[in-house]
Structure formats: C-alpha cells, structure tokens
Amino acid sequence: MVESEQQANNLSKIKELDYQLDNLLEIEELKHNLLEIKEIEHNLSEIEELEYETNNTSEIEELKNQARNLFINFLKEIKEDYEKQDP
C-alpha cells in the first residue's frame, strides 16, 4: 500500500507541476502579447504624431498662401493708387 500511496502522491505532484507549467506558458504568452501591444501603442503614437505634423504642415502651407495672397492684393492696391495719382 505504501508504494501505491507514493505513486498517487507522485501523480498528484506531476499533475500540479503540469498545471503550473501550463500557467507559466500562458504567462509567457501574455508577456509576449503585452510587448506586442506596447509596440502597437508606440507605432500608433508615432502615427498620431506624424498626422499632427502633416496637419500642421498643411495649415502652415495654407497660412503661407493666405499671406502671399494678402501681399499680392496689397501690391495691387498700391499699384492702383499709384496709377490714380499719375496724370
């Protein structure tokens, strides 16, 4: 009987170790998934930054065009005023 109790005890320990091994493997997989999630978050952050910079670039270009148009209109007004003064 002692031998069968020992075998039952060993079997119980093996099952517990197998369960712990499964848990460790799952934990390792979760760690790997977490690293992938962090990488994805980093990439999304970079994409958002690039989108922000792109939007700023287009806003800057729009402001440059507005300034250019205002300057052209200002020059036209000066030219018209000059032409009115010239007899």
Contact map, one row per residue, 1 for C-alpha under 8 A:
111110000000000000000000000000000000000000000000000000000000000000000000000000000000000
111111000000000000000000000000000000000000000000000000000000000000000000000000000000000
111111100000000000000000000000000000000000000000000000000000000000000000000000000000000
111111110000000000000000000000000000000000000000000000000000000000000000000000000000000
111111111000000000000000000000000000000000000000000000000000000000000000000000000000000
011111111100000000000000000000000000000000000000000000000000000000000000000000000000000
001111111110000000000000000000000000000000000000000000000000000000000000000000000000000
000111111111000000000000000000000000000000000000000000000000000000000000000000000000000
000011111111100000000000000000000000000000000000000000000000000000000000000000000000000
000001111111110000000000000000000000000000000000000000000000000000000000000000000000000
000000111111111000000000000000000000000000000000000000000000000000000000000000000000000
000000011111111100000000000000000000000000000000000000000000000000000000000000000000000
000000001111111110000000000000000000000000000000000000000000000000000000000000000000000
000000000111111111000000000000000000000000000000000000000000000000000000000000000000000
000000000011111111100000000000000000000000000000000000000000000000000000000000000000000
000000000001111111110000000000000000000000000000000000000000000000000000000000000000000
000000000000111111111000000000000000000000000000000000000000000000000000000000000000000
000000000000011111111100000000000000000000000000000000000000000000000000000000000000000
000000000000001111111110000000000000000000000000000000000000000000000000000000000000000
000000000000000111111111000000000000000000000000000000000000000000000000000000000000000
000000000000000011111111100000000000000000000000000000000000000000000000000000000000000
000000000000000001111111110000000000000000000000000000000000000000000000000000000000000
000000000000000000111111111000000000000000000000000000000000000000000000000000000000000
000000000000000000011111111100000000000000000000000000000000000000000000000000000000000
000000000000000000001111111110000000000000000000000000000000000000000000000000000000000
000000000000000000000111111111000000000000000000000000000000000000000000000000000000000
000000000000000000000011111111100000000000000000000000000000000000000000000000000000000
000000000000000000000001111111110000000000000000000000000000000000000000000000000000000
000000000000000000000000111111111000000000000000000000000000000000000000000000000000000
000000000000000000000000011111111100000000000000000000000000000000000000000000000000000
000000000000000000000000001111111110000000000000000000000000000000000000000000000000000
000000000000000000000000000111111111000000000000000000000000000000000000000000000000000
000000000000000000000000000011111111100000000000000000000000000000000000000000000000000
000000000000000000000000000001111111110000000000000000000000000000000000000000000000000
000000000000000000000000000000111111111000000000000000000000000000000000000000000000000
000000000000000000000000000000011111111100000000000000000000000000000000000000000000000
000000000000000000000000000000001111111110000000000000000000000000000000000000000000000
000000000000000000000000000000000111111111000000000000000000000000000000000000000000000
000000000000000000000000000000000011111111100000000000000000000000000000000000000000000
000000000000000000000000000000000001111111110000000000000000000000000000000000000000000
000000000000000000000000000000000000111111111000000000000000000000000000000000000000000
000000000000000000000000000000000000011111111100000000000000000000000000000000000000000
000000000000000000000000000000000000001111111110000000000000000000000000000000000000000
000000000000000000000000000000000000000111111111000000000000000000000000000000000000000
000000000000000000000000000000000000000011111111100000000000000000000000000000000000000
000000000000000000000000000000000000000001111111110000000000000000000000000000000000000
000000000000000000000000000000000000000000111111111000000000000000000000000000000000000
000000000000000000000000000000000000000000011111111100000000000000000000000000000000000
000000000000000000000000000000000000000000001111111110000000000000000000000000000000000
000000000000000000000000000000000000000000000111111111000000000000000000000000000000000
000000000000000000000000000000000000000000000011111111100000000000000000000000000000000
000000000000000000000000000000000000000000000001111111110000000000000000000000000000000
000000000000000000000000000000000000000000000000111111111000000000000000000000000000000
000000000000000000000000000000000000000000000000011111111100000000000000000000000000000
000000000000000000000000000000000000000000000000001111111110000000000000000000000000000
000000000000000000000000000000000000000000000000000111111111000000000000000000000000000
000000000000000000000000000000000000000000000000000011111111100000000000000000000000000
000000000000000000000000000000000000000000000000000001111111110000000000000000000000000
000000000000000000000000000000000000000000000000000000111111111000000000000000000000000
000000000000000000000000000000000000000000000000000000011111111100000000000000000000000
000000000000000000000000000000000000000000000000000000001111111110000000000000000000000
000000000000000000000000000000000000000000000000000000000111111111000000000000000000000
000000000000000000000000000000000000000000000000000000000011111111100000000000000000000
000000000000000000000000000000000000000000000000000000000001111111110000000000000000000
000000000000000000000000000000000000000000000000000000000000111111111000000000000000000
000000000000000000000000000000000000000000000000000000000000011111111100000000000000000
000000000000000000000000000000000000000000000000000000000000001111111110000000000000000
000000000000000000000000000000000000000000000000000000000000000111111111000000000000000
000000000000000000000000000000000000000000000000000000000000000011111111100000000000000
000000000000000000000000000000000000000000000000000000000000000001111111110000000000000
000000000000000000000000000000000000000000000000000000000000000000111111111000000000000
000000000000000000000000000000000000000000000000000000000000000000011111111100000000000
000000000000000000000000000000000000000000000000000000000000000000001111111110000000000
000000000000000000000000000000000000000000000000000000000000000000000111111111000000000
000000000000000000000000000000000000000000000000000000000000000000000011111111100000000
000000000000000000000000000000000000000000000000000000000000000000000001111111110000000
000000000000000000000000000000000000000000000000000000000000000000000000111111111000000
000000000000000000000000000000000000000000000000000000000000000000000000011111111100000
000000000000000000000000000000000000000000000000000000000000000000000000001111111110000
000000000000000000000000000000000000000000000000000000000000000000000000000111111111000
000000000000000000000000000000000000000000000000000000000000000000000000000011111111100
000000000000000000000000000000000000000000000000000000000000000000000000000001111111110
000000000000000000000000000000000000000000000000000000000000000000000000000000111111110
000000000000000000000000000000000000000000000000000000000000000000000000000000011111111
000000000000000000000000000000000000000000000000000000000000000000000000000000001111111
000000000000000000000000000000000000000000000000000000000000000000000000000000000111111
000000000000000000000000000000000000000000000000000000000000000000000000000000000001111
